[in-house]
């Protein structure tokens, strides 16, 4: 069973919910304070008003009955009942009287009415099973009941107050939802655009409208995206120029070395050095080259791995053992993913030869796991010290054992990591328990029948 901390993690991490509940708490607290203050401040004036109304009605009714002619009293009583809602009944000793409740302001009202009409004034909420607000009065020796509708005397009940408060609170919470969305929507849009940039995609320009703070932030972000695009374009032009300006003299030097009358050892050494320079330039270009996601297509990674393994078997000092599941498909660029696997196999051939031999035994595996395509290229060499694993994915970084080798620029794994990230995947370097390095690639797998778009 998840702990309380885990159950509340979504509340701590979500700005929308934190904003919503903060607004909801403030609204509820404000409403509660307002209701308490209103009822406290209103209590005494409201009680005085009701008491004055009752006293006035009793006094006027008693005076009207006292001074009216006996033959006109029936008509007077009819007018009071039909026009004013006041009913007059004789009070008998046998009346079944239910005392009023102590709810709302009744105790204060009774006290003030008795102060004016006398302590013998009786109040009732029901007389002879007839509900209403009943108050007694006397004319000479005769006793009467004056009955009013409770709505004229008693204010809103607790249920009514609760209903009004519930409706008001619901409307306020709906408003809090809209306010929270208004506050968080620009941040969510900015976060989505930032994630798109991190994944190598081109986000839509953010709207430069709204409050000044949001407008300035979106304008700055759009300018940053435009600057990055310009830098990327400039870098492509510069790299193309470097490739042309460096490879042209290298080609000319290779031709001159071939035609020059040099000792065979010297010629081979110079040709090797020039070829290494050309390879390093190629690695620079591969690392800096952007990936066009419009060229992404469904790729049968199973067939690609089988093809690369078959090609690697032609290398004299490489032995490849495969364990590849069928019909594993991903979205990407076939040529670049093929280069990734070839680079990893070449890296294993150079630095992961099986101990005591001059052969690199490589395990090439592919499978689907939790909706991800998992590719593993593992060797049986010496592995990598744990402290150097994270550094090897950085550009121009090589292990001490590799620095003594003539070829290589320290970009091999950096190129692989960059291509995998541009394909929305992850790259991990793991030491095997029985020795050797396991390079694990994770890419989003396409489901059967899934639309690549």
Secondary structure, 3 states (H helix, E strand, C coil): CCCHHHHCHHHHHCHHHHHHHHHHHHHHHHHHHHHHHHHHHHHHHHHHHHHHHHHHHHHHHHHHHHHCCHHHHHHHHHHHHHHHCCEEEECCCCCCEECCCCCCCHHHHHHHHHHHHCCCCCEEEEECCEEEEEEEEEECCEEEEEEECHHHCCCCCHHHHHHHHHHHHHHHHHHHHHHHHHHHHHHHHHHHHHHHHHCCCCCCCCCCCCCHHHHHHHHHHHHHHHHHHHHHHHHHHHHHHHHHHHHHHHHHHHHHHHHCCCCHHHHHHHHHHHHHHHHHHHHHHHHHCCCCHHHCEEEEHHHHHHHHHHHHCCCCCEEEEEEECCCCEEEECHHHHHHHHHHHHHHHHHHCCCCCCCCEEEEEEEEEECCEEEEEEECCCCCCCHHHCHHHHCCCCCCHHHHCCCCCCCCHHHHHHHHHHHCCCEEEEEECCCCCEEEEEEEEECCCCCCCC
